[in-house]
Amino acid sequence: MYAACQDEDIQFYTPVPVPYRRADAEKLVGDELPAQWAEDRDYTLGAFRKDTGALVGSYCLTLISRGVWELGYWAVKEQRGRGYSVEAARALCDWGWATLDVHRIEWWAMAGNTGSRAVAEKLGFTVEGTLRRRGIANDGKPHDWWVGGLLRP
């Protein structure tokens, strides 16, 4: 986790602390994620390669409002473009449909994050729009964001 989050793209496109310290990874994995699971509001999983055990990335479903969850993810730089994120995110969405009270899964990404958008589109998300200057990134500037939705099959 610590090594993966040193990647400039992860630090730019996701809300991880910058700089990302080992203590940040330890707090997230040891304290924050278990608490979120216990509170039934955020289910974050790591995905790992079957052949090597290497970390592929982080994939989560986060409760937004009743029946609406957000899919979030990032992939380790060396694992991108191999289809692993689509496989992991699809498994998580399938689990969400079967286990949680979900009627809609949303996907959000900063405009320009074409890798995230490609994964979302391969999963069947409909890109529903661009929200102008929706959020402040780690660079301290407002950026446009894409939003998409996937409805219960």
C-alpha positions in Angstrom: 0.0 0.0 0.0 2.7 2.4 1.0 4.8 1.7 -2.1 1.9 1.9 -4.5 0.7 5.2 -3.1 4.1 6.8 -3.9 2.8 6.9 -7.6 2.2 10.5 -8.8 -1.0 9.5 -10.6 -2.5 7.9 -7.4 -1.5 11.0 -5.5 -3.0 13.3 -8.1 -6.3 11.5 -9.0 -7.2 10.0 -5.6 -7.7 11.6 -2.1 -4.6 10.1 -0.5 -2.4 12.2 1.7 0.5 13.9 0.1 3.2 13.1 0.9 2.0 9.5 1.6 3.9 8.1 4.6 4.2 4.6 5.9 2.2 5.7 8.9 -0.7 6.7 6.6 -0.8 3.2 5.1 -0.6 1.6 8.6 -3.4 3.8 10.0 -5.6 3.1 6.9 -5.2 -0.7 6.9 -5.0 -1.1 10.7 -7.7 1.3 11.9 -9.8 3.1 9.3 -10.7 0.3 7.0 -11.8 -2.1 9.7 -13.9 0.6 11.3 -15.6 1.4 8.0 -16.4 -2.3 7.5 -17.8 -2.4 11.0 -20.0 0.6 10.4 -21.4 -0.9 7.1 -20.5 2.2 5.1 -17.3 1.5 3.2 -16.0 -1.9 1.9 -12.5 -1.6 0.7 -10.6 -4.7 -0.6 -7.2 -5.2 -2.0 -6.8 -7.3 -5.2 -3.8 -9.5 -5.6 -2.5 -11.5 -8.6 -3.1 -15.2 -8.3 0.3 -16.1 -9.9 2.6 -13.8 -7.9 0.6 -12.5 -5.0 1.5 -8.9 -6.0 -0.9 -6.1 -5.1 -3.0 -5.1 -8.1 -4.9 -2.3 -6.4 -7.5 -1.1 -4.0 -11.3 -1.4 -4.8 -14.1 0.0 -2.6 -17.8 0.5 -2.4 -18.8 3.5 -0.3 -22.3 4.3 0.9 -23.5 7.6 -0.6 -27.2 7.5 0.3 -29.8 4.8 0.8 -29.4 2.3 -2.0 -26.6 4.3 -3.7 -23.0 3.3 -3.4 -19.9 4.7 -5.1 -17.3 2.5 -6.7 -13.7 3.7 -6.2 -10.4 2.2 -7.2 -6.8 2.6 -8.0 -4.3 0.3 -9.5 -0.6 -0.2 -9.0 1.3 1.4 -11.9 2.9 -1.9 -13.0 -0.5 -3.7 -13.0 -2.4 -1.2 -15.1 -3.7 -2.0 -18.6 -3.9 -5.8 -18.0 -7.6 -6.1 -17.2 -7.1 -6.8 -13.5 -9.0 -3.7 -12.4 -12.0 -4.6 -14.5 -12.0 -8.1 -13.0 -11.6 -6.9 -9.4 -14.2 -4.1 -9.7 -16.7 -6.3 -11.5 -16.4 -8.9 -8.6 -16.9 -6.1 -6.1 -20.0 -4.7 -7.9 -21.4 -8.3 -8.2 -20.9 -8.7 -4.5 -22.6 -5.4 -3.8 -25.6 -6.3 -5.9 -25.9 -9.7 -4.0 -25.1 -8.5 -0.5 -26.0 -4.8 0.0 -29.2 -2.9 -0.5 -28.0 -1.4 -3.8 -30.0 -0.1 -6.7 -27.3 2.2 -8.2 -23.5 2.3 -8.2 -21.9 5.6 -9.0 -18.4 6.2 -10.4 -16.6 9.5 -10.1 -13.2 10.4 -11.6 -11.4 13.6 -12.2 -11.7 14.6 -15.8 -8.6 13.4 -17.6 -8.3 10.2 -15.7 -8.8 8.2 -18.9 -7.7 4.9 -17.3 -10.4 5.1 -14.6 -12.9 6.0 -17.3 -11.9 3.1 -19.5 -12.4 0.7 -16.5 -15.9 2.2 -15.7 -17.0 1.9 -19.3 -15.8 -1.7 -19.6 -17.9 -2.4 -16.5 -21.0 -1.0 -18.2 -21.2 2.4 -16.5 -23.0 5.1 -18.4 -21.0 8.3 -18.2 -23.7 10.8 -17.3 -21.9 14.1 -17.3 -19.1 16.4 -16.3 -19.4 18.5 -13.2 -17.4 21.7 -13.6 -14.9 22.4 -10.9 -16.5 19.8 -8.7 -13.5 19.3 -6.4 -10.2 20.5 -5.2 -7.4 18.0 -6.0 -4.1 17.5 -4.1 -2.6 20.3 -6.2 -4.9 22.7 -4.5 -6.8 23.6 -7.7 -10.5 22.9 -8.6 -10.9 20.3 -11.3 -13.8 19.0 -13.4 -15.1 15.5 -12.6 -16.9 12.9 -14.6 -19.8 11.0 -13.1 -21.3 7.7 -14.2 -23.9 5.3 -13.1 -24.6 1.6 -13.2 -28.1 0.4 -12.3 -29.0 -2.9 -10.8 -29.0 -5.6 -13.5 
